[in-house]
Amino acid sequence: MLEQLDRLMQQRGLAWIIALGAPAESADVYYLLQGARVGHALVLKRQGEPPLAIVHPMEREEARRAGLRWATPAEYGAAAIQALGLPAHQTAARLMLAVLERHQVRGPVSFAGHGPVAATFARLRAVLAERPELEHVLEEPPSVLQRARMVKSEEEVARIRAVGRRTEEVVRLVVRMLASCERRDGVLVRPGGEPLKVGHVKEYIAVELIRRGLDDHGQTIVAPGREGGFPHSRGVESEPVPADTPIVLDIFPQERGGGYYFDMTRTLWFGEPGERARACLAAVEHAFAAGLGAIRPGVLAAEPDEAASAVLERHGHPTRRQQPDTVTGYMHSLGHGVGLELHEHPMLSARPGNTDRLEPGAVFTVEPGLYYPEEGFGIRVEDTLWLRPDGELENLTTLPHEPEALLAEVR
């Protein structure tokens, strides 16, 4: 994977990448350290060389086990620097300067990673002031690291596929559990007579994901009725799950402890949602097919979004293409890359300035939706797909979109 990073660094004229943070918190640090189970690290990546990680001495065995090039702060005079009794950000800056001097870091450099904004800003400002031979390159997204992460290796895709398989296992269980409930007084009722609440569903999902080595970070969307009309509403946990109305289930877990994501959405209903909801689902399915039909190697990632928008406009729905500030209808883009971050490049969006292309190896979602909160519902379907190295598109999601078909499959 790092070979393509070196190529991209050469194209952009970068001599070094300096990354700060923990692999569990920063996708870029995770990528550079190949998922090593270390805490906070300072990572130096020189063009043409493997990364060097400066790690806490308590984590030196994890670094060794992961096959990293590594060192500890002690090798750069950390004890003497700490003995000066300076404020924490100045101590960190002095240690970083010692590391950069030892490895003769100079020339065009890009910074990456994750950390407290104020302290990190103070440290980097001090470092750049002390080392004028560093030429800070401010990269517009996608950065070289983001671009490198856009193209997945076979091993990365295998991990995403495995997360997807386990995610779909949980979706099957959830649909089966919902289907086991009675419909009474307009809501779903659990065996024993207690109304099923959104919080019950989310708790069940979280537990089943944990059993499979996945983590939803408490963010799974279970949004019935009007809540589903707001694309990122998580649902109100204290509310009962209604019958005869669409329920948006958007589930996007990550490998527990940091790693790869998977992302899928299904719109469910148990009972009769009405003709308007059914017509919207049919329009969304047409848009989904149009988006897939526009995907080919090297295409601008905006084109599938344009194709989906055109279909939904023909069905009479507002889109951002026609009404950029719309808050109903099709009010978001078609999809996004999936990998070490839930939302990463390429962005399948027709927004102005998006130059992303769909290259072989990319993994991304296709997720058209329609949102009408004042009518009491939203509709979305979403799959994760892989544009294979041979140029063929493979859907990594296997469960059907149509609610009755999904229910029939899981029973």
C-alpha positions as CSV (number, residue, x, y, z in Angstrom):
1,M,0.0,0.0,0.0
2,L,2.8,2.4,0.8
3,E,4.2,2.1,-2.7
4,Q,1.3,4.2,-4.1
5,L,1.9,6.7,-1.3
6,D,5.5,7.2,-2.4
7,R,4.3,7.7,-6.0
8,L,1.8,10.3,-4.9
9,M,4.3,12.1,-2.7
10,Q,6.7,12.3,-5.7
11,Q,3.9,13.7,-7.9
12,R,3.0,16.3,-5.3
13,G,6.7,17.2,-4.6
14,L,6.6,16.2,-0.9
15,A,9.8,15.1,0.8
16,W,8.2,14.2,4.1
17,I,4.9,13.5,5.8
18,I,4.8,14.1,9.6
19,A,1.8,12.6,11.4
20,L,0.7,12.9,15.0
21,G,-1.8,10.9,16.9
22,A,-3.1,7.5,17.8
23,P,-4.0,4.9,15.1
24,A,-7.4,4.4,16.9
25,E,-8.2,8.1,16.4
26,S,-6.5,9.0,13.1
27,A,-7.1,7.1,9.9
28,D,-3.9,8.5,8.4
29,V,-1.8,7.4,11.4
30,Y,-3.5,4.0,11.2
31,Y,-2.6,3.7,7.5
32,L,1.0,4.7,8.0
33,L,1.5,2.3,10.9
34,Q,-0.6,-0.5,9.2
35,G,-2.9,-0.8,12.2
36,A,-0.2,-1.3,14.9
37,R,-1.8,-1.3,18.4
38,V,0.1,1.6,19.8
39,G,-1.1,4.8,21.5
40,H,0.0,8.3,20.5
41,A,2.9,8.3,18.1
42,L,5.0,10.8,16.1
43,V,5.4,9.3,12.6
44,L,8.0,10.4,10.0
45,K,7.4,9.2,6.5
46,R,10.2,10.1,4.0
47,Q,9.5,9.7,0.3
48,G,10.9,6.3,-0.6
49,E,11.4,5.0,2.9
50,P,9.1,3.1,5.3
51,P,7.6,5.2,8.2
52,L,9.4,5.6,11.5
53,A,7.2,5.7,14.6
54,I,8.3,7.4,17.8
55,V,6.3,5.6,20.5
56,H,6.1,5.5,24.3
57,P,8.5,2.9,25.8
58,M,5.6,1.0,27.2
59,E,4.5,0.2,23.7
60,R,7.8,-0.8,22.2
61,E,6.8,-4.5,22.1
62,E,3.6,-3.7,20.2
63,A,5.7,-1.7,17.7
64,R,8.2,-4.5,17.4
65,R,5.4,-7.1,16.9
66,A,3.9,-5.0,14.2
67,G,7.2,-4.9,12.2
68,L,7.5,-1.1,12.5
69,R,10.6,1.0,12.3
70,W,10.4,2.5,15.8
71,A,12.2,4.5,18.4
72,T,11.3,5.9,21.8
73,P,11.6,9.5,23.0
74,A,14.5,8.6,25.3
75,E,16.7,8.3,22.2
76,Y,16.2,12.0,21.5
77,G,17.0,13.3,24.9
78,A,13.4,13.3,26.3
79,A,14.6,13.2,30.0
80,A,16.8,16.3,29.6
81,I,14.0,18.2,27.8
82,Q,11.4,17.3,30.5
83,A,13.9,18.4,33.2
84,L,13.6,22.0,31.9
85,G,10.1,22.2,33.4
86,L,8.5,23.9,30.4
87,P,4.8,24.0,29.7
88,A,3.6,20.8,28.0
89,H,3.2,22.2,24.5
90,Q,6.8,23.6,24.6
91,T,8.2,20.3,25.9
92,A,6.4,18.5,23.1
93,A,7.8,21.0,20.5
94,R,11.3,20.7,21.8
95,L,11.2,16.9,21.6
96,M,9.7,17.1,18.1
97,L,12.5,19.4,17.0
98,A,15.1,17.0,18.4
99,V,13.5,14.2,16.3
100,L,13.4,16.3,13.1
101,E,17.0,17.4,13.6
102,R,18.3,13.9,14.2
103,H,16.6,12.7,10.9
104,Q,17.4,15.8,8.9
105,V,13.8,16.6,8.1
106,R,13.7,19.5,5.7
107,G,12.1,20.5,2.4
108,P,8.4,20.3,1.5
109,V,6.4,18.6,4.3
110,S,2.8,17.8,4.9
111,F,1.3,17.4,8.4
112,A,-1.4,14.8,9.2
113,G,-3.0,13.2,12.2
114,H,-5.3,14.0,15.1
115,G,-5.1,15.7,18.4
116,P,-6.2,18.6,20.6
117,V,-6.4,21.6,18.3
118,A,-4.9,24.3,20.5
119,A,-2.0,22.3,21.8
120,T,-1.2,20.8,18.3
121,F,-1.3,24.2,16.7
122,A,1.0,25.7,19.3
123,R,3.5,22.8,18.9
124,L,3.6,23.0,15.1
125,R,3.8,26.8,15.0
126,A,6.9,26.6,17.3
127,V,8.4,23.8,15.2
128,L,8.0,25.7,11.9
129,A,9.4,28.9,13.5
130,E,12.5,27.1,14.7
131,R,13.1,25.2,11.5
132,P,12.8,27.5,8.5
133,E,14.2,24.8,6.3
134,L,10.8,23.1,6.6
135,E,8.4,24.1,3.8
136,H,4.9,23.5,5.1
137,V,2.7,22.3,2.2
138,L,-1.0,23.0,3.0
139,E,-2.8,20.3,1.0
140,E,-6.3,20.8,-0.2
141,P,-8.3,17.6,0.2
142,P,-7.8,14.9,-0.8
143,S,-4.3,14.9,0.6
144,V,-1.7,12.4,-0.6
145,L,-2.7,10.2,2.3
146,Q,-6.4,10.5,1.5
147,R,-5.7,9.7,-2.1
148,A,-3.5,6.7,-1.2
149,R,-6.3,5.4,1.0
150,M,-8.9,5.8,-1.8
151,V,-7.4,2.7,-3.6
152,K,-7.8,-0.4,-1.5
153,S,-5.6,-3.5,-1.6
154,E,-7.1,-7.0,-1.8
155,E,-6.4,-7.4,2.0
156,E,-8.2,-4.1,2.8
157,V,-11.3,-5.2,0.7
158,A,-11.3,-8.6,2.5
159,R,-11.5,-6.8,5.8
160,I,-14.3,-4.5,4.6
161,R,-16.1,-7.5,3.2
162,A,-15.8,-9.4,6.5
163,V,-17.2,-6.4,8.4
164,G,-20.1,-6.3,5.9
165,R,-20.9,-10.0,6.3
166,R,-21.1,-9.6,10.1
167,T,-23.1,-6.4,9.7
168,E,-25.7,-8.1,7.5
169,E,-25.9,-10.9,10.1
170,V,-27.0,-8.3,12.6
171,V,-29.5,-6.7,10.2
172,R,-31.1,-10.1,9.7
173,L,-31.5,-10.5,13.4
174,V,-32.9,-7.0,13.8
175,V,-35.5,-7.5,11.0
176,R,-36.4,-10.9,12.5
177,M,-36.8,-9.3,16.0
178,L,-39.0,-6.5,14.6
179,A,-41.1,-8.9,12.6
180,S,-41.8,-10.9,15.8
181,C,-43.5,-8.0,17.4
182,E,-47.3,-7.6,17.3
183,R,-48.9,-4.5,15.8
184,R,-51.1,-2.9,18.4
185,D,-52.6,0.6,18.6
186,G,-50.2,1.8,15.8
187,V,-46.9,0.6,17.4
188,L,-44.9,-2.5,17.5
189,V,-45.3,-4.5,20.8
190,R,-42.8,-7.0,22.2
191,P,-43.8,-10.4,23.4
192,G,-45.3,-9.8,26.8
193,G,-47.1,-6.6,25.8
194,E,-44.5,-3.9,26.2
195,P,-44.2,-1.4,23.4
196,L,-40.9,-1.7,21.5
197,K,-38.9,1.5,21.7
198,V,-36.2,2.8,19.4
199,G,-33.7,2.5,22.3
200,H,-34.4,-1.2,22.6
201,V,-33.6,-1.7,18.9
202,K,-30.4,0.3,19.1
203,E,-29.2,-1.6,22.3
204,Y,-29.9,-4.9,20.6
205,I,-27.9,-3.8,17.5
206,A,-25.0,-2.6,19.7
207,V,-24.8,-5.9,21.6
208,E,-24.9,-8.0,18.5
209,L,-22.2,-6.0,16.9
210,I,-19.9,-6.2,19.9
211,R,-20.4,-10.0,19.8
212,R,-19.0,-10.0,16.3
213,G,-16.0,-7.7,17.0
214,L,-17.6,-4.6,15.7
215,D,-18.5,-1.2,17.2
216,D,-21.2,1.3,16.1
217,H,-19.9,4.0,18.5
218,G,-23.5,4.6,19.5
219,Q,-24.2,6.1,16.2
220,T,-26.6,3.6,14.5
221,I,-29.6,5.3,12.9
222,V,-33.0,3.8,13.8
223,A,-35.3,6.6,12.5
224,P,-39.0,5.8,12.1
225,G,-41.6,8.1,10.6
226,R,-40.9,11.8,10.7
227,E,-37.4,11.2,12.2
228,G,-36.5,9.4,9.0
229,G,-37.3,12.6,7.1
230,F,-34.0,14.1,8.5
231,P,-31.1,12.1,6.9
232,H,-28.9,12.0,10.0
233,S,-31.5,11.9,12.7
234,R,-30.5,9.0,15.0
235,G,-34.0,8.4,16.2
236,V,-35.5,9.2,19.6
237,E,-34.6,6.3,21.9
238,S,-37.6,6.9,24.3
239,E,-40.1,6.7,21.4
240,P,-42.0,3.5,20.5
241,V,-41.4,2.0,17.1
242,P,-44.5,2.7,15.0
243,A,-46.2,0.2,12.7
244,D,-47.3,0.9,9.2
245,T,-44.7,3.6,8.6
246,P,-41.2,3.6,7.1
247,I,-38.2,3.0,9.4
248,V,-34.8,4.1,8.2
249,L,-32.1,1.7,9.5
250,D,-28.6,3.0,8.8
251,I,-25.9,0.8,10.3
252,F,-22.2,1.6,9.8
253,P,-19.9,-0.3,12.3
254,Q,-16.2,-0.4,12.5
255,E,-13.8,-3.1,13.5
256,R,-13.5,-2.8,17.3
257,G,-10.5,-0.9,18.4
258,G,-10.0,1.0,15.1
259,G,-9.9,-0.3,11.5
260,Y,-12.3,-0.6,8.6
261,Y,-15.9,0.4,8.3
262,F,-18.9,-0.9,6.4
263,D,-22.0,1.1,5.6
264,M,-25.5,0.0,4.6
265,T,-29.1,1.4,4.9
266,R,-32.4,-0.3,4.6
267,T,-35.9,1.2,4.8
268,L,-38.2,-1.1,6.6
269,W,-41.9,-1.2,7.3
270,F,-44.2,-3.7,9.1
271,G,-47.7,-3.2,7.8
272,E,-48.8,-0.9,5.1
273,P,-46.9,2.4,4.7
274,G,-49.2,3.9,2.1
275,E,-48.8,4.5,-1.6
276,R,-46.8,7.7,-1.3
277,A,-44.0,5.9,0.6
278,R,-44.1,3.0,-1.8
279,A,-43.8,5.4,-4.8
280,C,-40.8,7.1,-3.1
281,L,-39.1,3.8,-2.6
282,A,-39.6,2.9,-6.2
283,A,-38.1,6.3,-7.3
284,V,-35.1,5.8,-5.0
285,E,-34.6,2.3,-6.5
286,H,-34.6,3.9,-10.0
287,A,-32.1,6.5,-8.9
288,F,-29.9,3.7,-7.3
289,A,-29.9,1.8,-10.7
290,A,-29.1,5.0,-12.6
291,G,-26.2,5.8,-10.2
292,L,-24.8,2.3,-10.7
293,G,-25.2,2.6,-14.5
294,A,-22.9,5.7,-14.5
295,I,-20.1,4.1,-12.6
296,R,-17.0,3.0,-14.7
297,P,-13.3,3.2,-14.1
298,G,-11.9,6.8,-14.2
299,V,-15.3,8.5,-14.3
300,L,-15.7,11.7,-12.4
301,A,-17.4,10.8,-9.1
302,A,-19.9,13.6,-9.8
303,E,-21.5,11.8,-12.7
304,P,-23.3,9.0,-10.8
305,D,-24.8,11.7,-8.6
306,E,-25.9,13.7,-11.6
307,A,-27.5,10.5,-13.0
308,A,-29.4,9.8,-9.8
309,S,-30.6,13.4,-9.6
310,A,-31.9,13.4,-13.1
311,V,-34.0,10.3,-12.3
312,L,-35.5,11.7,-9.1
313,E,-36.3,15.0,-10.9
314,R,-38.2,13.1,-13.5
315,H,-40.2,11.5,-10.7
316,G,-41.1,15.1,-9.5
317,H,-38.8,15.4,-6.5
318,P,-36.6,18.4,-5.6
319,T,-32.9,17.8,-5.8
320,R,-29.8,19.8,-4.8
321,R,-29.0,20.0,-8.5
322,Q,-32.1,22.1,-9.2
323,Q,-32.5,23.6,-5.7
324,P,-29.1,23.7,-3.9
325,D,-30.7,24.7,-0.6
326,T,-33.5,22.2,-0.6
327,V,-34.2,20.4,2.7
328,T,-36.7,18.0,1.3
329,G,-36.6,15.4,-1.5
330,Y,-33.0,14.4,-2.5
331,M,-31.0,16.7,-0.3
332,H,-27.6,15.0,-0.2
333,S,-25.1,13.5,-2.5
334,L,-25.1,9.9,-3.8
335,G,-22.3,8.4,-1.8
336,H,-18.8,8.5,-0.3
337,G,-15.7,6.4,0.1
338,V,-15.6,3.8,2.9
339,G,-12.4,2.5,4.6
340,L,-10.5,3.6,7.7
341,E,-13.0,6.5,7.9
342,L,-16.7,6.2,7.4
343,H,-16.8,9.1,5.1
344,E,-13.7,9.4,2.9
345,H,-12.8,10.1,-0.7
346,P,-14.0,9.5,-3.4
347,M,-17.1,11.7,-2.8
348,L,-19.9,10.8,-5.2
349,S,-21.1,14.3,-5.2
350,A,-22.0,16.8,-8.0
351,R,-21.1,19.8,-5.7
352,P,-18.9,22.4,-7.5
353,G,-15.2,21.8,-7.2
354,N,-15.4,18.0,-6.7
355,T,-12.7,16.5,-8.9
356,D,-12.6,13.0,-7.4
357,R,-12.6,10.1,-9.8
358,L,-13.7,6.5,-9.4
359,E,-10.5,4.6,-9.8
360,P,-10.1,0.8,-9.8
361,G,-9.7,-0.3,-6.2
362,A,-12.1,2.2,-4.7
363,V,-14.7,1.2,-2.2
364,F,-17.7,3.5,-1.8
365,T,-21.4,3.7,-1.1
366,V,-24.4,4.4,-3.3
367,E,-27.2,5.8,-1.2
368,P,-30.0,7.8,-2.8
369,G,-32.8,8.9,-0.5
370,L,-36.0,11.0,-0.3
371,Y,-36.9,13.0,2.8
372,Y,-40.4,14.4,3.6
373,P,-40.5,15.0,7.4
374,E,-43.8,17.0,7.2
375,E,-45.3,14.0,5.5
376,G,-44.0,11.8,8.2
377,F,-41.3,9.7,6.5
378,G,-38.0,9.3,4.8
379,I,-36.7,6.7,2.4
380,R,-33.1,5.6,1.9
381,V,-31.3,2.5,0.5
382,E,-27.5,2.2,0.7
383,D,-25.0,-0.5,-0.4
384,T,-21.2,-0.6,-0.1
385,L,-19.5,-1.4,-3.5
386,W,-16.1,-2.1,-4.8
387,L,-14.8,-1.1,-8.2
388,R,-12.5,-4.0,-8.7
389,P,-9.0,-3.8,-10.3
390,D,-10.4,-5.4,-13.5
391,G,-12.9,-2.5,-13.7
392,E,-16.0,-4.6,-12.7
393,L,-18.3,-3.2,-10.1
394,E,-19.0,-5.6,-7.2
395,N,-21.7,-5.0,-4.6
396,L,-20.4,-6.0,-1.2
397,T,-23.9,-5.8,0.2
398,T,-26.2,-8.8,-0.4
399,L,-29.5,-8.2,1.4
400,P,-32.4,-7.0,-0.8
401,H,-33.7,-3.4,-0.7
402,E,-37.4,-4.0,-0.8
403,P,-38.9,-4.4,2.7
404,E,-41.1,-7.4,1.9
405,A,-38.3,-9.2,0.1
406,L,-35.9,-8.5,3.0
407,L,-38.5,-9.8,5.5
408,A,-39.1,-12.9,3.4
409,E,-35.3,-13.7,3.3
410,V,-34.7,-13.4,7.0
411,R,-37.7,-15.5,8.1
